Amino acid sequence: MAALHGRLILLWILLAVILVFSLTGIARLRFDDELFRFFDSDIAAFDDFVALSQAFEGDSNDVIVLIEAPDLADPDVAGAVSDFLLDAQFVPGVRAAISPFSLRVGGEDGAVAPLFPYPPLPRAEMAARLDAERADNPSLSRLMSADRRAMIVVLPITEDGEDDLRERRTQVGALEELGDRLAAAAPGVSVALSGYPVLRDNVARALIDDIVMLTGFGILVGFFIAITTFRSLRLALLTLPGPVMAVSVAIGLHGHLGVAINTMTIALPVLVLVLATSDSIHIGFERARQAGRASTRATVRAVRRVAVACIFAAVTTAVAFAALATSRSEILAEMGRMGVIVALASVFTVILTQTTVLATAGRFAWFAPLFDRLSVHPPFSRGLENLPRLALAAPRRIAWAGLAVLAISTLLYSQAGPRYSLMDSLKPDSPIRTVFDRVEAKVAPVSQIQIPVTSTDPEIVAKVRDVVAEVTESPNVQSIADVVGGAEAVESELPAPLARRLVSRDGTQSLVSVPFRYENGQETLALAERIDAAIAAEPGLAEIEVGRATGLPVMSARVAEVVLDEINRSLLIALGGVAVLIFIWLGNLRIALISLVPNMLPVTLIGAWLMLTGKGIEFSNGLALTVAFGVAVDDTLHVLNRLRLNGGIAHFERARVAAALEEVAPALVTTSLVLVLGMGGTLFAENKGVSDFGKIAMAVYLLALIADLIILPAVLAVFGPRRKHGKLEKEPS
């Protein structure tokens, strides 16, 4: 760096190239929820689901329309709904309309007629017709409430193997427009959309809003914290270029590498932003300590002294992401790989940017006095600088107390079981979620457990149906056993989107489906396992090949259980990786192990809380614990780096530890505030998973700061190497 201080033009050209690279990548950025790819893995449950999807048509492409009215038998309402159904089938990609209006009833003369004839019947006559049909036709009870105040329309949309976000947005938008027209045409009618395509559209649109909000919020928070800390608008402005360049590079890399921003990777840019802001502030503090030297030399020396800790902090974060890259879930592994890339790319971007900016600013007369004044009046630590003094007043007690808390919280954390729900990305008051709940509460369950049977014999299928009906206590089990004429009638009389829900595309298998009320993955998995056990115990099915219960809710629960265990394993890998890195850096195994204590403690405390509150380990908080651990090590590394710079690694005397903490405390407090408040934007995210990730990460960063100011000095003083006149010092009391 010293050789480059006179070549600022070349540095600015390099920064311009990086900026162009970033902007062209941002222009190519894609957003997607990637619901199905999230479960893409070599896990058997996913293979079962893929085989089912290839043989049959599932419910993952169904748009569910909830129509509510004072009385659906009203001829005005019936006429308006009929018009809506007709128009909906002309929306590009809509392949059928399954509703009470598609049902047929037998007349007294044996002829078959529509349940809802046209023109509509008078209200009383239509009400009597619906009540009579409901007693004999279970399909009507799955589509309309008994009080005739709510019905659902199932609209399967294009299933062409391509996942086109824009096409899905167009389809959902057209159906929303038709729903608004229906509500306007009939008094008292309300229309709401749900189903997986609507869920995915909602999540994808929220991602776009969230990344803009998170990035802007993080930049503003870092800027205002810098103003407060440095007490200078100009110095605060000088901390901005590095973080802005780093987050631009992180997002641009997504575009160039073809990695979509999804519910997993959306956390990466904001993490890069807060880490880059932290590094920039650390460089600013060190530059202030170099006051009195020639400006360019002071800048280069400051960067050189801090860069090692910044790089190692980025590497420890990369280690946490690398651990996730071992997951069998392709999208989680992709997030891990991207985390490694952006963490390393961002730290070098910050170092390069801040060196260039500070060296350039140093050529102006106003620059040096700013840092001279900061060195004379150092930033305050908001009173937290007293914590290390308290810790070093009774280090033995605090050190052993910290280890005891770590042991207890680790034990509790180990008992926290996995928790998963397909609704994890939706907040409780999300319109999509509330519509889904209303559908299941007012009409009937719409989530499906599906069992493939290698037979189209109605008698054999009826045995499977009966077992499933007994286990689930549901009268709405659907199969070819309920169709007069069996598979042949299904193939000849029903449109393809309906026929493929009963008989496989090759005509060799049939499907038994049961709707159930979806609560979460654990209850779904328990129900599926009861069905599998009952089918396996049925003597009449011993010679028949019946597949395991599957479907999107079942598959997602089974895969999630495995992946969540992998996330916990990733945390252990990250712990070991960080210890190895610190050992390589400082050459002292004892210090490497000691340094893990204040960083493990926040994670295990949060894990214990998740267990005690019954929340369990979800994707959002499991990822947050692993990633936040890698980030939280940042403060510990800067403390160790300060000890290294002061020559205190081989001699951990209380005075050396106290001096190092006193020097670095303002930077630790400031950068921790950046980490905590910079992630604060996640609290306002539309995506619940992003919000939950942010809450856990913020808690880990806050606890890590307290642990670094109290537990770290105590364990260093008690268990660290201490020598005096060639002999080990007496352990402090």
Protein Blocks (a to p, Z undefined) as FASTA:
>chain_A
ZZmmmmmmmmmmmmmmmmmmmmmmmmmpccdeklmmmmgccbfklmmmmmmmmmmccfkl
cccdddddfblkbmklmmmmmmmmmmmmmpghiabdcdfklpccddfkopacdfbacddd
dfklmmmmmmmmmmmmmklmmmocfklpaccdddddddehpacfklmmmmmmmmmmmmmm
mmmmpghiacddedjklmmmmmmmmmmmmmmmmmmmmmmmmmmmmmmmnopaklmmmmmm
mmmmmmmmmmmmmmmnopacdfklmmmmmmmmmmmmmmmmmmmmmmmmmgoiafklmmmm
mmmmmmmmmmmmmmmmmmmmmmmmmpmblklmmmmmmmmmmmmmmmmmmmmmmmmmmmmm
mmpmklmmmmmmmmmmgcdeehmmmmmmmmmmmmmlmmmmmmmmmmmmmmmmmmpccddd
fklmpcfklmklmmmmmmmmmmocfbdcddddddfbfklmmmmmmmmmmmnopakbccfk
lpghijmlmmmmpcfklmmmmbcfkopaccdddddddfbfmlmmmmmmmmmmmmmmmmkl
mmpccdddedjklmmmmmmmmmmmmmmmmmmmmmmmmmmmmmmmnopaklmmmmmmmmmm
mmmmmmmmmmmnonopafklmmmmmmmmmmmmmmmmmmmmmmmmnopmmmccfklmmmmm
mmmmmmmmmmmmmmmmmmmmmmmpmblklmmmmmmmmmmmmmmmmmmmmmmmmmmmmmmc
cdeehiacdddZZ
